[in-house]
């Protein structure tokens, strides 16, 4: 409030500050008019609460009628002062609210016009460059996971199957699943010997023993993959920043030889450069942690 008032011109600032002090005159006018309006015997009882010396001096200065006249006039002035101050404050606060709201809307529009939907961008990227190129089907999925404070965040995903392509709302531990193998060794190429459709219990036991999945996680998986092909993505300092995972519900769904030939170091570096260039536009656990979240 004080900051907003300080921005006003001087000729507006001082009158506003003067009338803004109308709270106490307003209270005074209520009390004074209330006193005038009460019965005479109660007025006398209230006056008798004052020391006799004060009452004697007051009656020597003015008679009772003059005091009531002065009380009424000052109460009237206080009521006007308080009313104007209240109206000015309300009007000023509404003006500030409208200005802040307008500025907020402008910032939202500006942010929306310059913001980049990185998840959508990466999803289109991996579709155009890999999914369509390798002729993958609704049995396959391609996901790009970015490493952030020892957890992997899915920043891009594509599948022809709408159930498989849904954006995940969770983070992935670094030490679970095929992500762990890719992060440690740089690559994973594996086919689970059991079909999740016909041998679910064996498929689940295999994942628990080899990939350290929890039973509840496997039960709730939307895509129960059988074949995996993953690549580690490192920056120029040889630091792992992301992993790219191909997966299929079919044992022969991934053309390992064709994909391996195409996914050269140069191709992985292209993904790395794209991730680094858009890093400031993506959510970050590290940034949130530094800001106290």
PAKOL-744959 format. One line per field, with one value per residue (C-alpha): x, y, z; residue in one letter. Coordinates in pm, 1 decimal, padded with zeros to 6 digits. Each point is the difference from the previous one (the first is absolute). Layout:
REM residues N
xx: c(X; ...);
yy: c(Y; ...);
zz: c(Z; ...);
type: c(A; ...);
//
This chain:
REM residues 293
xx: c(00000.0; 00273.0; 00203.8; -00296.4; -00070.2; 00364.7; -00040.9; -00271.2; 00085.9; 00059.2; -00322.3; -00197.4; 00215.0; -00051.0; -00379.4; -00031.1; 00211.9; -00207.5; -00336.1; 00140.5; 00035.7; -00379.7; -00025.9; 00034.7; -00228.7; -00252.7; 00013.6; -00027.1; -00310.3; -00172.6; 00070.9; -00093.8; -00327.7; -00076.6; 00046.5; -00225.3; -00269.7; -00021.4; -00252.4; 00082.3; 00031.1; 00257.8; 00186.4; 00019.4; 00121.4; 00277.3; 00104.4; 00015.4; 00271.8; 00233.3; 00186.3; -00199.9; 00287.7; -00029.7; -00375.4; 00027.5; 00260.0; -00207.0; -00316.6; 00193.9; 00139.1; -00330.3; -00347.2; -00151.3; -00183.1; 00318.3; 00186.5; -00271.2; 00010.4; 00379.9; -00026.3; -00254.2; 00201.2; 00326.9; -00184.0; -00145.5; 00345.1; 00145.7; -00270.3; 00072.4; 00376.2; -00037.7; -00242.3; 00221.8; 00306.9; -00176.7; -00125.2; 00341.3; 00173.4; -00252.0; 00023.9; 00379.6; 00024.6; -00239.2; 00214.3; 00314.9; -00174.6; -00111.2; 00350.6; 00168.8; -00255.1; 00055.7; 00377.8; -00032.1; -00212.5; 00254.5; 00281.3; -00198.8; -00060.1; 00365.5; 00109.8; -00241.5; 00122.2; 00366.0; -00032.3; 00111.6; -00184.1; 00313.4; -00184.7; -00196.9; 00312.1; 00205.2; -00293.6; -00022.8; 00375.7; 00027.2; -00301.9; 00134.5; 00360.6; -00038.4; -00349.5; -00118.5; 00347.2; 00027.2; -00358.9; -00105.8; -00360.7; -00259.7; 00186.6; 00303.0; 00082.0; 00288.9; 00080.3; 00261.8; 00091.8; 00202.0; 00214.7; -00079.5; 00142.7; 00033.3; -00351.2; -00113.4; -00273.9; -00177.5; 00037.1; -00128.3; -00198.2; -00172.3; -00201.7; -00278.7; -00184.3; -00176.1; 00023.9; 00377.0; 00069.4; -00159.9; 00230.2; 00116.8; -00066.5; 00283.3; 00378.0; 00204.4; 00272.7; 00345.6; 00057.9; -00311.6; -00089.4; 00191.0; 00069.8; 00255.7; 00184.6; 00009.7; 00120.2; 00276.3; 00124.3; -00115.8; -00235.0; -00260.9; -00113.5; -00217.4; -00301.7; -00186.4; -00060.4; -00355.7; -00311.2; -00186.4; -00332.8; 00026.4; 00268.3; -00060.4; 00118.6; 00328.5; 00037.6; -00056.8; 00242.0; 00266.8; -00035.2; 00013.4; 00314.8; 00185.7; -00121.9; -00096.2; -00354.1; -00255.5; -00295.4; -00256.6; 00178.4; -00010.0; -00367.6; -00087.8; 00217.7; -00195.4; 00261.4; 00145.4; 00300.8; 00201.2; 00273.3; 00226.0; 00265.2; 00142.6; 00278.6; 00181.5; 00035.0; 00304.6; 00118.3; 00347.0; 00123.8; -00110.1; -00277.9; -00322.4; -00286.7; -00266.7; -00090.4; -00202.4; -00203.3; -00164.1; -00241.1; -00248.4; -00257.9; 00112.2; 00324.0; 00076.3; -00150.3; 00331.8; 00235.9; 00315.9; 00247.6; -00169.4; -00043.3; 00357.0; 00141.0; -00198.1; 00060.9; 00358.7; 00191.3; -00070.0; -00372.8; 00014.6; 00195.4; -00276.0; -00246.0; 00247.1; 00034.3; -00377.5; -00044.1; 00267.0; -00140.5; -00348.2; 00110.0; -00115.2; -00352.3; -00042.8; -00106.6; 00290.4; 00007.2; 00337.7; -00129.9; -00308.0; 00220.2; 00223.8; -00311.6; -00115.6; -00268.4);
yy: c(00000.0; 00249.0; -00095.5; 00064.4; 00338.3; 00103.2; -00033.1; 00268.0; 00364.0; 00225.3; 00197.8; -00327.0; -00169.9; 00239.9; 00042.8; -00377.5; -00052.6; 00260.3; -00154.3; -00349.4; 00083.7; 00009.5; -00322.8; 00170.0; 00297.0; -00253.0; -00190.6; 00327.4; 00106.1; -00331.3; 00034.6; 00369.5; -00039.8; -00306.2; 00205.8; 00277.0; -00250.3; -00176.8; 00103.8; 00300.0; -00201.6; -00228.6; 00306.8; 00132.6; -00336.3; -00002.3; 00358.7; -00082.9; -00253.8; 00296.0; 00165.2; 00287.7; 00242.1; -00072.7; 00046.8; 00328.0; 00137.4; -00108.3; 00171.1; 00319.7; -00002.5; -00078.5; -00081.5; -00345.1; 00109.4; 00139.5; -00322.1; -00206.4; 00231.5; -00034.7; -00376.5; -00027.1; 00218.3; -00190.8; -00332.7; 00113.1; 00104.7; -00331.6; -00192.8; 00189.7; -00045.7; -00370.7; -00049.8; 00178.6; -00187.5; -00335.1; 00076.2; 00118.7; -00307.6; -00236.8; 00172.2; 00004.7; -00369.1; -00093.5; 00196.8; -00176.5; -00339.6; 00068.6; 00112.9; -00302.6; -00234.1; 00159.1; -00022.9; -00363.9; -00081.4; 00171.6; -00202.6; -00321.2; 00085.1; 00086.4; -00320.4; -00210.5; 00154.4; -00070.5; -00328.7; -00324.4; -00323.7; -00211.1; -00327.6; 00045.7; 00111.9; -00304.9; -00232.8; 00131.2; -00021.4; -00366.6; -00085.1; 00168.5; -00112.8; -00350.8; -00140.8; 00057.2; -00062.2; -00347.2; -00096.2; -00059.0; -00098.1; 00031.0; -00276.3; 00226.8; 00313.8; 00243.5; 00212.6; 00263.0; 00033.1; 00291.6; -00053.4; 00243.4; -00044.4; -00381.2; -00034.2; -00027.7; 00226.9; -00094.7; 00301.2; -00164.1; -00311.2; -00147.8; -00309.4; -00069.9; -00155.0; 00281.9; -00192.3; -00038.2; 00357.1; 00171.8; 00243.7; -00153.1; 00196.8; -00153.3; -00001.7; -00313.5; -00120.9; -00029.3; -00347.9; -00181.2; -00155.5; 00013.0; 00368.5; -00113.5; -00218.6; 00281.2; 00251.1; -00234.1; -00163.0; 00235.3; -00241.7; -00271.0; -00254.4; -00268.2; -00222.8; -00146.7; -00372.3; 00010.3; 00148.3; 00232.2; -00097.8; -00378.8; -00032.5; 00303.7; -00152.6; -00112.8; 00335.2; 00182.2; -00221.9; 00056.6; 00379.2; -00010.5; -00214.1; 00167.5; 00358.5; 00044.4; 00111.3; -00008.5; -00233.3; 00282.9; 00198.8; -00294.2; -00064.5; 00359.4; 00032.5; 00116.5; -00139.8; -00338.6; 00001.7; -00302.2; 00139.9; 00295.5; 00202.5; 00300.9; 00253.2; 00226.9; 00366.0; 00184.5; 00357.9; 00118.6; -00059.1; -00365.6; 00061.1; -00194.4; 00242.2; -00227.2; -00344.1; -00097.1; -00321.2; -00204.5; -00265.7; -00248.8; -00241.5; -00246.3; -00201.7; 00082.8; 00347.9; 00189.2; -00027.6; 00006.5; -00003.1; 00280.7; 00222.3; -00060.7; 00097.4; 00325.1; 00106.0; 00119.8; 00216.7; 00297.1; -00071.2; -00021.4; 00325.6; 00168.2; -00095.7; 00123.0; 00340.6; 00033.4; -00087.0; 00250.2; 00279.5; -00043.9; -00074.9; 00337.3; -00062.9; -00335.7; -00062.8; -00077.3; -00165.4; 00158.0; 00350.8; -00064.4; -00129.3; 00309.2; 00219.4; -00181.2; -00232.9);
zz: c(00000.0; 00102.1; -00307.6; -00227.1; 00169.0; -00040.2; -00378.1; -00003.8; -00088.1; 00302.1; -00053.0; 00023.6; 00261.5; 00292.6; -00032.7; -00027.4; 00311.6; 00185.4; -00083.8; 00047.4; 00372.0; 00024.3; 00199.4; 00338.6; -00082.4; -00127.2; 00327.6; 00191.6; -00196.1; 00076.6; 00372.1; 00011.7; -00190.8; 00209.5; 00315.5; -00131.9; -00085.4; 00334.0; 00270.5; 00220.7; 00321.4; -00162.4; -00134.2; 00355.5; 00128.8; -00264.1; 00082.7; 00371.3; -00077.5; -00063.1; 00290.1; 00154.7; -00071.1; -00375.3; 00003.5; 00192.6; -00241.9; -00304.1; 00125.7; 00080.3; -00355.2; -00183.5; 00112.7; -00066.0; -00316.0; -00154.7; 00077.4; -00169.3; -00302.2; -00025.4; 00046.8; -00281.2; -00240.2; 00061.7; -00028.7; -00333.1; -00124.3; 00119.1; -00184.4; -00324.9; 00046.9; 00068.1; -00289.8; -00253.1; 00124.9; -00023.7; -00350.8; -00118.6; 00146.0; -00156.7; -00336.7; 00012.6; 00095.1; -00281.6; -00241.9; 00121.6; -00026.2; -00357.9; -00095.1; 00158.6; -00158.8; -00340.7; 00036.2; 00108.4; -00305.5; -00224.7; 00156.7; -00048.4; -00366.5; -00048.4; 00172.1; -00205.0; -00323.1; 00078.4; 00190.0; -00160.3; 00061.0; 00028.5; 00056.3; -00322.0; -00186.5; 00106.2; -00065.6; -00357.3; -00034.1; 00095.5; -00215.8; -00313.3; 00042.1; 00140.6; 00044.9; -00356.3; -00144.1; 00154.7; -00084.6; 00360.0; 00073.0; 00275.1; 00187.3; 00041.7; 00190.5; 00000.9; 00307.3; 00079.6; 00368.1; 00136.8; 00311.5; 00279.4; 00353.5; -00029.0; -00140.3; -00359.4; -00134.4; -00322.8; -00231.9; -00317.7; -00093.1; -00302.7; -00086.7; -00246.1; 00294.3; 00188.5; 00327.9; -00030.0; -00112.4; 00300.4; 00175.6; 00330.6; 00317.4; 00198.0; 00016.8; -00063.7; 00239.1; -00148.5; 00146.7; -00125.5; -00334.4; -00325.5; 00070.0; 00259.2; -00253.0; -00255.9; 00259.4; 00121.4; -00319.7; -00274.1; -00170.3; 00048.8; -00255.4; 00150.1; -00054.8; 00297.8; -00063.2; 00134.6; -00161.3; 00236.0; -00158.3; 00039.9; 00270.1; 00214.9; 00328.9; -00157.7; -00175.9; 00326.9; 00194.6; -00267.7; 00028.2; 00378.3; 00004.2; -00288.6; 00003.0; 00366.7; -00069.8; 00280.1; -00035.7; 00021.7; -00272.9; -00241.9; 00073.7; -00089.8; -00309.5; -00304.8; -00239.2; 00093.8; -00225.0; -00105.0; -00226.6; 00085.7; -00178.8; 00181.6; -00055.3; 00243.7; -00097.1; 00136.3; -00030.5; -00100.6; 00358.1; -00024.1; 00252.4; -00051.5; -00054.2; -00151.3; -00131.6; -00307.2; 00036.9; -00275.3; 00129.7; -00138.0; 00136.2; -00268.3; 00012.1; -00365.3; 00003.2; -00008.8; -00297.2; 00211.3; -00289.5; -00193.5; 00306.1; 00122.4; -00339.6; -00008.2; 00360.1; -00043.4; 00245.4; -00222.2; 00017.7; 00379.3; 00009.7; -00198.6; 00274.6; 00262.0; -00167.6; -00026.6; 00368.0; 00107.2; -00215.0; 00149.5; 00355.1; 00135.8; -00133.3; 00173.9; 00361.6; 00228.2; 00342.9; 00068.3; -00067.1; 00211.8; 00283.2; -00015.0; 00023.4; 00314.9; -00139.5);
type: c(X; X; X; X; X; X; X; X; X; X; X; X; X; X; X; X; X; X; X; X; X; X; X; X; X; X; X; X; X; X; X; X; X; X; X; X; X; X; X; X; X; X; X; X; X; X; X; X; X; X; X; X; X; X; X; X; X; X; X; X; X; X; X; X; X; X; X; X; X; X; X; X; X; X; X; X; X; X; X; X; X; X; X; X; X; X; X; X; X; X; X; X; X; X; X; X; X; X; X; X; X; X; X; X; X; X; X; X; X; X; X; X; X; X; X; X; X; X; X; X; X; X; X; X; X; X; X; X; X; X; X; X; X; X; X; X; X; X; X; X; X; X; X; X; X; X; X; X; X; X; X; X; X; X; X; X; X; X; X; X; X; X; X; X; X; X; X; X; X; X; X; X; X; X; X; X; X; X; X; X; X; X; X; X; X; X; X; X; X; X; X; X; X; X; X; X; X; X; X; X; X; X; X; X; X; X; X; X; X; X; X; X; X; X; X; X; X; X; X; X; X; X; X; X; X; X; X; X; X; X; X; X; X; X; X; X; X; X; X; X; X; X; X; X; X; X; X; X; X; X; X; X; X; X; X; X; X; X; X; X; X; X; X; X; X; X; X; X; X; X; X; X; X; X; X; X; X; X; X; X; X; X; X; X; X; X; X; X; X; X; X; X; X);
//
